[in-house]
Amino acid sequence: MKKLLFIGGTGFLGKSFFDYLNKSQSFRKALSEIIVLSKKKKKIFSKVKISYINRNIVDLKSIPVTDYIIYAINSKNNKENIKGVLNFKKLLNYKHKNTKILYTSSGAVYGKIIKRKKIKETDLVSIKNVHNYKNYKKEYSISKIKMEKVFRLLSKNGYNVSIARLFSFIGERILDNKDFALTNLIKQALSKKNKIIKLSDVKDVYRGYMDARDLIEWIFKILINSNKKFDIFNVGSDESTTIENLAKLIGKKFNKTVIKQKRKNINEIDYYVPSTIKAKKKLNLKINHGLKKSIMDLLTHINKKRDYH
């Protein structure tokens, strides 16, 4: 039985983690205690013993020694993110040399992809590549690249570190985040005022949506295999779909018509789909929930909640 420190366990990933944990007896057997470090004071329902450190990672004075650490802070303040990871690095010591550490990065570090080509872990990652993003996404991507470098340095210093570059996901907690395209589609579908789902994008947008249940299985498997080799894995679904097709799937369930804005440039593409060959081969991971099943499970869950209320 192992102890886990979950740094930033109150977002989509953290909530999905505890949802899965509470439903999976075999998963619970792997952990004896979870310590959640978060500046937000939120009580989490957990069938595994849980304790809290309600501090900002920037202000933390020490890090408890645990078997595992998941570093998943994703603040909108990118400067604070950098300060936090630098403080984390400073606080680690020889007592943490046996700890397995996972940093959850993002597929955004690869930059904007404008051709139909699945992204591999060997593709170039550089700050120069992410300059084709705009505003917050650009700053977010730069901060993720800088944070990855800190974890790479930790690995060189003898710590067991892996990186999971997260892509797009679908699950019961998706509506908690207003920034996701999928969230917007579902909210339009749930609206009683309109009979349409409107797509505002003027380009072909491709995504690979991984089910949150698969996400947690992958994250944990990567974590327990963390070592000094500093492995990096893409985490997402390689089953690509357009946002338009996703909207039609949702629209069909709610009897709504999808209306797409006319394209200004028919050749414009936004392709954000990972290659997951490395994770499948090296860690024997697999996708257990395809897109259609994930969508139907999510919409069924939403309908049950609506009927209950």
Secondary structure, DSSP 4 states (H G I P E B T S, - for coil): -EEEEEETTTSHHHHHHHHHHHH-HHHHTTEEEEEEE-SS------SSEEEEE-S-GGG-------SEEEE----S-HHHHHHHHHHHHHH--GGGTT-EEEEEEEGGGG----SS--B-TTS---TGGGGGS-HHHHHHHHHHHHHHHHHHHHHHTT-EEEEEEE-EEESTTGGG-TT-HHHHHHHHHH-SS-SEEEE---SEEEEEEEEHHHHHHHHHHHHHT--TT-EEEEES---EEEHHHHHHHHHHHHT-EEEEPPPS-TT-EEEE-B--HHHHHHH-----S-HHHHHHHHHHHHHHHHHH-
